Amino acid sequence: APTYVLYQLPGGFNTFLREGTQEQIDKIMAFRGTGKQMWNSAITEPGAGSDVGSLKTTYTRKNGKVYLNGSKCFITSSAYTPYIVVMARDGASPDKPVYTEWFVDMSKAGIKVNKLEKLGLRMDSCCEITFDDVELDEKDMFGREGNGFNRVKEEFDHERFLVALTNYGTAMCAFEDAARYANQRVQFGEAIGRFQLIQEKFAHMAIKLNSMKNMLLEAAWKADNGTITSGDAAMCKYFCANAAFEVVDTAMQVLGGVGIAGNHRITRFWRDLRVDRVSGGSDEMQILTLGRAVLKQYR
């Protein structure tokens, strides 16, 4: 659970130091070291998931104030966080969309938060948020006007790479749990790890784990050298989310009844990884992004 929360922090702090005003930075940094959630972004809407261009939430200027109207859904860490950076489009420019982000204090009037139940990643909240004439000031703008879409695109790449890293770690934990169990569980007079069908499962799991590790190390090297691309991030997220899910599912099969009854942590791994194939960018969007990036290299 802490890993899922912490993976957002490197990008989160860098984002605020780069885009935020000093007042916004001070508000966020005041929570540093408290163990409390600080902020998250709100982009997804009922009619705009992968299609970010279909956002309907608007900001409108009137009498020196800015008014936010619309709704967001499936927003992570939004039940208790004090601040949300909301992506909205300029209500005065319907024909030529202008996407801008706003730093919103969640205690403001006109904000309604409804918690949603979900399959996995239950250690963190997921909510739908409604904004009804939420009054903001110009100083609440986050970053530059019209730059919202470009900024979040960079954050998506960062998030996808880090999600892939957590997927690898989760798969390794499941693999180790299953390996220890296979060496201890005795059936038909010997440890089940001595049976060839069980050995085959571990061979395939080891191949997937090694492939994930090498892919992530290469991507990390590229990130350190400033050459990582959206295609690299998409490849990591797609492959690691799926390979990790397959590893966990196989490990659960090795564990048998122990893996599906009671409170074994592998059931949480299985649920969490299934969610990761949708959240942060669906499998399908990763394939589209990667395919375009690969072909672009040969133009």
Secondary structure, DSSP 8 states (H G I E B T S, - for coil): -HHHHHTTHHHHHHHHHHHS-HHHHHHHHTTTTS-S--EEEE--BTTBSS-GGG---EEEEETTEEEEEEEEEEEET-SS-SEEEEEEEETT-SSS--EEEEEEETTSTTEEEEE---SS-TTS-EEEEEEEEEEE-GGGEESSTT-HHHHHHHHHHHHHHHHHHHHHHHHHHHHHHHHHHHHH-EETTEEGGGSHHHHHHHHHHHHHHHHHHHHHHHHHHHHHTT---HHHHHHHHHHHHHHHHHHHHHHHHHHTHHHHSTT-HHHHHHHHHHHHTTTTS-HHHHHHHHHHHHHHTT-
